[in-house]
Amino acid sequence: MSHLTDEARAPFRDAEPRIEAGDNCLEAIVAANPGRRSVLKNGLLGLSILPMMGALAACGDDDDDSASPSPTPSPTPTPAPAPSYAIAFAPVAANQNDTVTVPNGYTVDVLLKAGDSVEAGTPYSGSFPTPADAEKWAGGNHDGMEYFELSGVDPNVGGLLAINHELPDYNILFSGSYNAATASADQKALALSGVGISVVEVAKGSDGKWAVKAGSRYNKRYTGNSSYKASGRGSGLLSGTIKGMLNNCSSGRTPWGTYLTCEESTDNYLDPTQPQNNYGWVVEIDPYQELAAPTKRTGLGRFDHENVAHMTDSNRRVAFYMGDDGTPGCIYKFVCDRPYSATNRAANTDMLDHGTLYVARFNADGTGEWRALEQGQNGLLPGASDPGNVSQSTTPPAPVIVNFNSQSDVLINTKAAARVAGGTVMDRPEWLTVAPDNSAIYCTLTNNSGRQVTDAANPRTRNLHGHIIKFKEKDNSPLAMTFTWEIFLLAGDPKLSSGGQHLVGDIKGDTFSSPDGIRIDPQGRLWVQTDHSVPGNSGVTGTTIDQAFGHNAMFYVDQTSKQSKRFLVGPLGCEITGIAYTPDLKTFFVNIQHPTGNWPVAGQQPRSSTIVVTRTDGQPVGN
């Protein structure tokens, strides 16, 4: 969650206290051996392989050419060396420069800025827009994103990017600040245009530079002004037509090739006249515009959704893992009732409407269990007693009575249901990521400076710098009801020890605060991005958080040694978020959220942007 978002929604907050699909997914196959890539229809991770044109070359000619001289055989070409995915980059130093810093041998290009055209129209050029113009722009505060492949297009040189917009970049929309209570109709429409998602077709040019393909039929904005529907067992308590989605934080994807964008707010603080129950959902959108209209999937629960990561098995059973970026919040998973179809996308349209939502309980002995959030089970009954956020005070809050009369009540009041069922309240669970072989799941617990009561999974009071937890499902199965867990690392820096041991952490190598974005790529390499508040408190008087750690950054962390290497540092005032990549891992897309200095265009207003990171020698990123 951006600290700007937290400030923006505070007056309206409720009173209640590319994702990996396994070793056989397209990304893993291509990353291991790009020469064996097959073109897949819509890039659906193995769904409906198209015939390869190369097969035509095997057909013989019917003419009799026996009298013609035999051609001289061409020498067998020397095969190109296999690409290396070893982490060999020299880490960059922490800094407070107003630019994007990457290792030697890497380049950074800006791909899509807030205010750039997505749909045909007039882009930002220094003047404030009309609502009609802004509705076609890329929104602000770029966050989670996913890369999707296109039929007939080499996915390493072209595809689709779906990009979340968490909050407007107000500075390019109108003068002054935004106050929903006093905003004019145009100001409200402008603010709502800045959230949602952008889908853009991107392509690599002959000069090696990536750009958005203007006029592509796939280019589309879904905003806070657009209309959405709801489905699933909680939809009866929502409006038939919903105005907008917002606070689109991080994201995920399904094995059938749809995009999952996550609403990180359970009210519409940009337009408080809208019913609260309409917000706080995972929204499924088909970037190819082939399947259902954008739909809020109530089966996945209503809370401050951060991202979605999925795990599949050989029988096409799938579970989706989610974090509630609350202070504190719980970790959840949703298990679909049936296998997804690998041959018929349309058959998967309602997959997220039929299944069971669970909350994680982390036991002190390193074991854990998933508790079903089903009405009638685990205390979810009329007159249930919600213990509240018990970690935030040494004096427990007074319990609140919550009536779970139906499954709709459970899904609308998921936060309370999770606590009643005994879920562990964590230190702001943000991104989760699943290992390609299902052997591990990681979750970033960004921070919780208000924690007063600790437990084994959240061991620090005043957890200013956060930690990462790792857990493993029994038998590496998405259907498992138990797991084991460990704390992977505690963020912080030994130089802050004068402020107390809770600031030190145990990072080996380059230190960081407030882990947020996290993703294991198809080669099993773990990437972590940070979001400490700017300006922020390091915990030591006289030392700001930027002085202690530099600007927010992106790191590689070795899963065995836990050695951390700083890969990228962002410009002034920003959060680093969003990770997507081409199958060959030679192009990484990263988002720079809410910069405040003179970036990305000198002399212009700062704007949130998607950047492209590549190596100058064409090798995979990380080498």
N, C-alpha and C positions, 0 to 999 in steps of 0.2 A: 504494500500500500504506500503510495506517495504521501509524504507528510503534508503536501498541499491538499490532497484529497481529504486527509483526516481533518484538516482545518476547515475545508469547505463544507463538509457534511456535518460537522459537530453540532450546529444549532438544530439539526433535524434528526439526529440519531435516535433510534428506538430507545425507549425507556428500559427495556429488558437488558438487566446488567449482562513441433513435430515430435512426436512421441514414439518411443521405440516399440516395435511389435515382435521382437525376437530375432533369432539368428537367421530365420528364413524370410525376413521382411526385405523389401526392395533395397532400402538404404544399406542394410548389412551386406547383402549380396554384392551390390555395386561397390561399396567401400572396400570389400575384400578383393574384388577382381572386376574393375570397371569394364574390361574387355568382354565380359560375358553378359553385359546388360541387355535385357530385352525391353522393347517398348511396351508399356502397360497402358491399357485403356484407362484414362483419367488418373493414372498414378495410384491405383487403389491397392497398393501393397499386395499384389499377387492376384487381383481379380481380373478375369477375362483377358488373357494374353492375346494380343493381336498377331496375325501372321507377319512374319518378317519378310521384307522385300528380298533379302538375300536368298530365300528359297527359290526365287525365280531364276537366279543365276545358275542353278544346278540343272535346269532343263536343257537337253541337247538340241542342236539345230538339225532339222530334217534333211537339209541339203547334203549331198555326198561330196565332201571336200577331200576325198582320199588322194586326189592328184596334187593337191596343194602341198607345198613344202611344210614340213613340221616346224612349228616355231621353236626358237631356242628357249629352253626353259629359263625362267628368271631365277636368280639366286634367292634362296630362302632368306627373307628379311630377318635381321637380328631383332628379337623381341624386345620391346621397351622394358626397362627395368620396372619391377612392381613398385608402386608408390609406397613410401614409408609413412607410417602413422605414429612413429615414435615422437615423443615430446622432446624437442631439441631446441626450442627457441630460448634466447637469452632473456630472462625476465626484465621488464621495464621497472624503473624506480618509481616509488610513490612520488607524486608531485601535485602541485596546485596550478598547473598551466591551463590556459583557456583554449585547449585543443584536445583532440583525441590522440593519445600517445600509444603506439604499438611497437613491437620489437623491430630491430633492423631487418630488412628484407621483406617487410610487409607494407601494403598500401591501404589507405582508407579513402573511400569515395562516398559522398552523400547521395542516397537514392531517392528518398521521398521525405519532404519536409511538411510540417503542418502548413496548410494553406496552398499546397500544390494541388493541381487538378487531378482528381480521380475520374470523375465523369466529365464530359465535355463542358467547358465553361471558362470563366475568367479566373485565373489563379490570383493569389495574393501578390500584390506588387507595391505594397507600402500604404495603400489606402484601406479603410475599413469596408467590409463587404456588405451587400444586402443579404438577407437570410437566404434568398434563392441561390445566390452565388456560393455562400458558405456551405450550403447543403451538398455541394458537389466537390468540395475540397477534402483533402485528407484532414482528419480531425487532429486533436492535440494529444499531448502526453502519451506518445506511442509506448505500448507495453508488450504483452505477449504476442507471439505470431507463429504461424506455421507455413511451411512451404509445400505446395501441392504440384504434382506433375500433370502434364497435358498430353493427351493422345497425339502421337506422331511427332512429338518434340523431344529432342535430346534433353533430359532433365538437368543435365549439367550446364546447359546454356540457355535454358528458358523454362518458365513455369509460372505458377501463381503464388503470390504472397497474400495471406490474410493477416491483417494487423489490427490489434486492439488500440482503442483510444480511451484512456482512463478519465481524462479531465480536459476541458478546453484549454488551448493556449490563448487565454483571454486577451493578451497584449496585441494580437493581430485581428481581433474581432470588434472591439469597441474600446473607447477610452474609459479609464477608471476601473473600479472593481465591480463585481457582480453581486447583487443582493436580490435573491429570488422573491423576497417579500415586496420589493418596490420596482422590480424590473418591468420595463415595457414589454409589449407583445413581441416586438422585434428583437429586443435584447434576450428575451427568453428563448426565442427560436434560434438565435445565433449561438447561445450557450449550448443548447441541445444539439446543434449541428456538430459541435466539437467532440462529442462522445460517440460510442458505437464502434464500428469497425470499417476498415477499407479493404476491399479485395482488388488487387491490381495484377495484371500480367506483366512480368518482368523478363528481360532478355539480355543476353551478353552480346555486345556488338563486336564488329571485326577488330576494333581497337582494344578489346578486352574489358571494356567498361560496361557495367550493367545499367539499364535504364528502364523506366516504366514505358510500356507500349501504349501510346496514346490511341484512343479509339477502340481498344480491344473490347469485344462484347462481354468479357468477364469483369471489366472494371466497374465496380459498383460500391456505393456507400450505403451503409445501414446505420442510421443515426438515432439520436434521442427523439427525433420527430417522426420517425418511421412507425409503421404499425406492425405488431407482432401478435401471435396467438400463443395460447398455453395448452399443454396436454399433460396427461398423467393424472394420478390419483389426488393431487392437490388442486387441479385446475378449476374445480367447481367453485372455489372461493376466490377466483380471480375474475377480472373483467373479460368479457367475450373477445373484445379487441383491446389491446394494450398499447398505450402511447409510449414508444421508446424503450430502449435499454440504455443503461449508463453505468459509469464506474467500471468499464470493461477493463479489468485488470489483466491477469494472465489468461492462458488459453490451453487448449488441447485439441486432440483430433480423435476420430473414431477409426477402427480398422476398415470401415466401409467408405472412408474418404470424405467425411464431413468435418466441419470446423466447430469446436466448442469454445464459445466465448463466455467469460465468467463475470457476472455482475457482483461487484464487491461492496454493494450497499443494499440494505433492506428498506430503503425509502428513496424517493425521487427528490433529492434536496435541490435539484435545479428547477423543478416544477412541483412544489409540495401539494398542489391541488389534486395530484393523482393518488389513487389508493395505494397504501404502502405494500399490500400483499402482492402487487404486480411486479415487485422488484426483489432482487436477491437470489436470482436463479442462474442456472447454466442454460445458455441459449444455443441451440443447434442450428447451424447454417450450412447449406450446401454451396461451396464456392463455385461449383459448375452450374448452379441454378437449374438442376435437373429434378431434384426431389421435392420434399415438402417446403412450404414457406417457412421463414425463420420462426422457430418455435421454442418457447421457454419450457424446459423439461422439468416439471415439478417433482418427478420421482427422485431427483438427485438432491432434494432438500433446499430450504431457503435459509441462507446465511451469507456471510461476507466471503463469497467465493474468491479464491486466489487463482488456482489453475486446476487442470484435470490431467492426470497421467493414467494410461491404461496398461493392463497386463492381459495377455491372451495365452491359451494353451493349445495343444495340438488338436483339440476337439472344437476349436473356435468358440470356446467359452471366454467371456471377457468380464473383467472388473475395472472400474474407474475409481481412482484415488483422488481425494480432494482435501484441501485445507481451508479452515475458517480463519481468515486473517483478522480475528478479534483479539481483544486484550482481556483475558486469553480466549482461545478458541480450541475446538477439537479437530481431530483428523477422522475422515470418513472414507468409506468405499461403498460403491453401488455395484451389485452383481446382477447382470441381466439374467432373466429367467431361461432363456434359450440361446443356442449357438447363433452367431450371426451367419448370414449367407455369404459365401465367397464368390458366388456366380450371379447374384441378382441384387443389385444395390437397393432397388425399390422394396425388397422384402425386409430390409433393415430399418425402414422409416420409423417404426414405433418401438425399436429395441429399447430405447431409454425410458419408455413408459411402463415397462413390465420388468420388475425386478425388486430387489430388497436393498434398502439403505442400512448401513451399519456404522457404528461409531467405535473407534479404537480405545481400548483400555490397556494402559501400560503398567504392568505389575512391577513391584520393586525387585523381583528376582530375575528380571530380564526376559520374562515371558509376557505375552500379550494375548488379548482375545478381541474378537469382533462381536459387538452386541447389537442385535437387530433392533432397528427403530420401527417397530410395527405396533400399531395400536393393540392393546391387550397383552403385550409382552414387556418384560423388563420394567415394570412399573408404569407403563404408559396407559393410564386409566383416568377416568374422571376423578378429579380431586387430587391429582398427583402433586407432590411437593418438590419444587425446583430449588435445590440448595444454593443456586446462584454462583457467582464467580468467587469461589472459596479461596483462590490463591492470592487475591489482591489485598487481603487484610488479615491480621492475626486474630481479629474478632470476626467470626463467621457472620455473613449477612443473614438477615431474617429470611427464611424460606418463603417462596411465593407459590400459591396454589395455581396450578395450570390444569385445565380440563381437557384431556385428550379423549374426546368423544368419538372420534373417527380418525382414519388415516390422514384425511385432509388436515386435521388439527396438528398431527405429528409433523407433516411436511411443511406447514406454514410456520410452526414454532419449533423448528429443528434444533436451534441452540438449546432451548429449554429441555427438549426431549433427550438430547444427547447427555445433558447433565443428570437428568432423572435416571437414565439407563446406566449411569456409572461410567460414562466416558471420561477420559483424562483431559483436563483443561491444560492446554499447552501454551508455550510462549509465542503466540502469533504464528501459527503454521502458514507458511506461504507456499512456495512451489514444492511439488513432489516430482520425482523422476524414477522410472523403473529400468533396471539393468536389462540389456538386450536378451540375456539368458534367464531372466526372471529371478536371478539369485539374490537380488537386493532391491530395496526401495529406500530412497533418501528423501528427507523432508527438511527444508530450512525453517528454523524457528528464529525469526528475525531479531526479536528482542522483546523485553517486557520489563521496563524500568520500574513498574509498579508492583512487581511480584514481592509478596511478603512471606508466603508459605511455600516451601519447596517440596519436591518429591523426587523420586529417582530419575525420572525422565526430564525433569526441569530443576536442576540442582542448585541454581543460583538465585538468591534474592537480588533485587535491583539488577536484573539481567540486561545491562545496557547494550551489550554487544552481540548477544544471540548465540545459537549453536546449531549444529546439524545432527539429526538423529537418523540412524540406519536401522531398518528392520527387514526381516526375512520371513516370507510366508511359509507355512508348513508345506513341504514337498514342492516348493516353488510354484504353488497353484493359486490362480485367482479365486478359486472356490474355497480356499482354506478359511477356517474359523479361528485359528490360532496362529501366532507368530512369535519369533524371538527378536530381541532388539538390543541395541547398544548406542551409546552416545559416540558419534563418529568424531566430532571435534567441538571444542569450545572456542568461540571467537574471542578476540582481544589481543593484547600486546603486553609483554613483560615490562615495557617501559612505563606502563601505567600502574605499577604495583604500589606506588605511594597512595593511590586511591583505594586500595583494597584488593584482595585476591580475586574477587569476582570480576575484575577488569582484565586479568592477565591472560586467561585462556591457555590453550595448549597447542596452538598452531605451530607446525614445523615449517620454517621458510617464511615467505612473505605474509605478513599478518593483515587481518581485515576485521571490519566490524559489520554487523547487520547483514548476514547472508540472506539473499532474497531469491533471485533467479538461480535455478539449478537444472542441469540436464546432462545425462550420459549419452554421448553420441554413439552411432552404430559400431564404432571401434572400441567401445567401453571406456572412453576417456571422460572424466568428470569435470564439468565446467561450473563455476560458481560466480554469481554476480552480486554486487552489494548495493544497499540502499540505506546508508546512514543519513540521518537528517542533516540538512545544511541550512543555517549553521546548526551545529549539534554539540552535545555535551559528551566529552570523552570520559568523564568521571573524575578527572584531575583538575583542580582549580587552576585557571590560567592557561589551560591547554584545550584548544578547540578540537573537535573530532577530525577536522581536515588537517590540522597540524599533527595529529597523532597518526593518521592513516593515509593522508592525501585525499584526493577526490575519489568518489566512488569508482569502482574498477571491476574487472573481470579476471578470474583466476582459473588456472588448471590446478586440480588437487589430485595427487596420486592416491588411489583407493587403498593401497597396501601400506606405503610408508607415511601417508598423510602429508607428504611434502607439498607445499603450496608455492606456485609460481605466478606472479602477476603478469597477465598477458596484455591487458588494455586498461588505460586510465582515461576517464571522461573529462569533459570541459567543466568550467565553473558552474556550480549549483545543480548539477544533473544527478539523476539516478541512472545506473546501467541496468538494462533489462531486455528481455526478448532474445531468444537464441533460435535461429533456424539455419539450415545449410542445404547445399546441393548434395546429391547422393555420393559424389566423389569426395566430399568434404574439402574441396578446394575453394569454396566460397562460403563464407559465414555472413549472415545477416544479423545485425545487433541494433537495438534501439537505444537512443540517447533521449532521456525524458527530462523535460522542464529545465533546459540549460538557462542560465541567467546572465551570461556575459556577452561576448561578441562573436558567438558561434551559432550557426554554421557559416553565415555569410557576413564578413566584416562590414560594419557600417549599417547593418539592418537589425531589425528586432530579432532576439534569439528565438529559435523555434525547435520544438521537439522534432527528431528526425530518425529515419532508418538509415543506417550506414552499411556499406559492403566492405568486408575485410578479406583480402587475398594476399598470397605470397607473390612476389615479383618473379620468382622462377617457376610459377605454375604448380608447385607441389602442394600437398594437402596442408591446411591450416594446422599449426602445432608443430610442424617439422622444423 
